[in-house]
Amino acid sequence: QVQLVESGGGLVQAGGSLRLSCAAFGLTFSNYAMNWFRQAPGKEREFVATITRGGSATYYADSVKGRFTISRDNAKNTVYLQMNSLKPEDTAVYYCAASSVLRVASMGSIDYWGQGTQVTVSS
């Protein structure tokens, strides 16, 4: 059974940093591009970042470019999202997602989702 387990969310002041982790179980991790999406209250889920299977390429939403960094450790079956210079508008539930096909920002290509972790940025 495939599981994606996020951790690292919490409450932080604007300008602060958080590092999210997502541990994968039950799948061949290196066969999947890994993604982060987020969903704010009352809004649709949106793309945040993607990293390719080997980690050689990364893609970001314009709203987080230059502030967030996605990385992965295939030996640990874990993907990370380093979030710096956080803003109140970054407040959302952050979801880790695995996709066997690389289609950046496409929720339709996601094979597996995590349960989400709450990030709250206070002003």
N, C-alpha and C positions, 0 to 999 in steps of 0.2 A: 504494500500500500504506500502510495506516494504521499509524503508530507513535506510542506514548506513551513518552517517555524520562524517567525520574525521575533526580534527582540531589540531593545535599545531605545524604544520610544519613551516619551515623558514630557515634562513641563520645563520650558526653558524661556529665558527672557530674550527679547529681540536683540539681535546681534550675536547671540550665542551659537553654540555648536552642539550637534548630536551625531552619533554614529549608529546607524541601524545595521543589524545583522540578520541574515536569513540562512538558516541551516536546512539543507535538503536531505531527505531520507527516501529510500526506495526507488531511486532512479539513477541512471548513469549521468551524473551531473555534467560531465564534460561534453555530453551530447546536446546540451540545451543552452540556447541563449537565455540570459537572465534579465529580468526587467523589474523596475519599480514603477508602480502606479500610485495615485493617491486620490482620496475622495473627501472633500470638505462637506460639512453639513449643508444639505439642500442643493448640492451640486452633483454633476455627473463625475464618474471616475475619470481621471485624466492621466495621461502618460507623463512620467518623470524622467526615466533613464533606462538605457539598454546597454548590455555588454555582450559581445559575441562569445562563442563557446570557449575559445582559447584566451579571450581577454585582450585581443589585439586591437579591437575597435570599440569605441563607446559613442553613445548618442544621447543627447539631452534635449529636454523641452527648453524653449527659449527662456521661460520664466525662472529656470534654475541654473542655466549655463553660467559657468564662472564661479558658482557658489557651492554646487553639489558635485561630488565625485563618486562614480560607481566603480567598484573593483570586485575581483573574485579570487578565491583560493581554491583551485580544483582539488588539491590534496585534502582540503578540509570540507569539501562540498558546501562551501559557504560563499555568499555574495554579500557585499557591504554597500552602504550608502553613507558617505561622509557628507554631512550637511553643515555648512558654515554660513555665517552672516544671515542667520535665520530671521524671517520677517513674520509678522502676524498672519499674513496671507498664506504662509506655508502650513498653517494649522490644518490638519487632516488626519484621516486614517491612512497609513502607508501600507501598501500591499506588495509583497514579493510575488513574482510570477515566472514560470518557466515556459519556454516556447521551443519546440523542436525545429520550427521554421523561423528564420529571421525576417520579421516584418515590423520595422520600427514603428512604435506607437499604435500598433494594431491589437486591440483586445480580442479580436476574432481569431488571432493566431495563438492565443495562450492555451497551453495544455493543462497547466496546474496553477492554482492560486493558493497563497497562504491565507491565514485568518486575519491578518492585519495587526498593526500596532499604532497606537494613538500618539500623535505628535501635537503638542499644544505650545504655541509661541505667544507669550504675553507681551503687550506693548509697554 
